[in-house]
Amino acid sequence: MIAVVCGLVVLGVIEIFHLAVTTALVRRIRALQTGTAGAPDIGGPGVGERGPKPASLPGVPEDTDVLVGFFSPGCPHCRTEAPHFAGSVPALGKAGIRPLAVLNGAAGPDRDSLAAALAPAGAPVLDEAARQAFRAFSINATPAFYLLRADGTVAGKGLTTAQAAIPAQPHEHATAGA
C-alpha cells in the first residue's frame, strides 16, 4: 500500500512538472505569434556609448567609420543576413562607412561558405582575431551589427544590417581650425 501511495506521489510530481513546462511553452508560442517576444540581447555597448575604436580592429585605418557584422557558421540567421550585409557595401561606401565582417568559429565547409557569402564586403576577420573582436564587443548572439564612428561611439546597433545602419549617413569628421 505504501508503494502505491509513493508511486502516485511521484506521478503527481511529474505531472505538475509537465503542466509547468506546457504552460511555459504555450506562453512562449503566444508571445512569438503576437510579436511580444523579446529579441535576444546581442551584448556590447549601446547606441551612444563608447565601444572599441574601429582602428583597433584588423585592417581598419584610423579615422574610419565602420559597420561591423558579427557572424557564426552554425547560425541560420547569419546565413540569411550575410547577403544583406554584403549587398550593403555600395551604399555604405557612398556614406563613407567601411564594412567589416567578423566570422567566429572553427574552419570548415560551413565557415568557408559563409565567408564566401561575405566576400563582397572584403575578407572577413577569422580565427584568433575574430575571437578577440567577439570578446571586445561582448557579443552574446549572432548575427550582431554595430555602426561605429571613428572615435568608437556606437551610432547604430541591431540584429540586422538595416537596424544598425539606419543612421548610416555621411559623418563629418572634425577638422583642425574649423
Stockholm file with secondary structure:
# STOCKHOLM 1.0

chainA/1-178         MIAVVCGLVVLGVIEIFHLAVTTALVRRIRALQTGTAGAPDIGGPGVGERGPKPASLPGVPEDTDVLVGFFSPGCPHCRTEAPHFAGSVPALGKAGIRPLAVLNGAAGPDRDSLAAALAPAGAPVLDEAARQAFRAFSINATPAFYLLRADGTVAGKGLTTAQAAIPAQPHEHATAGA
#=GR chainA/1-178 SS CHHHHHHHHHHHHHHHHHHHHHHHHHHHHHHHHHTCSCCCCCBSCCTTSBCCCGGGSTTCCSSCEEEEEEECTTCHHHHHHHHHHHHTHHHHHHTTEEEEEEECSCSSHHHHHHHHHHGGGCSCBCHHHHHHHHHHHTBCSSSEEEEECTTSBEEEEESSHHHHHTTCCCCCCCCTTC
#=GC SS_cons         CHHHHHHHHHHHHHHHHHHHHHHHHHHHHHHHHHTCSCCCCCBSCCTTSBCCCGGGSTTCCSSCEEEEEEECTTCHHHHHHHHHHHHTHHHHHHTTEEEEEEECSCSSHHHHHHHHHHGGGCSCBCHHHHHHHHHHHTBCSSSEEEEECTTSBEEEEESSHHHHHTTCCCCCCCCTTC
//
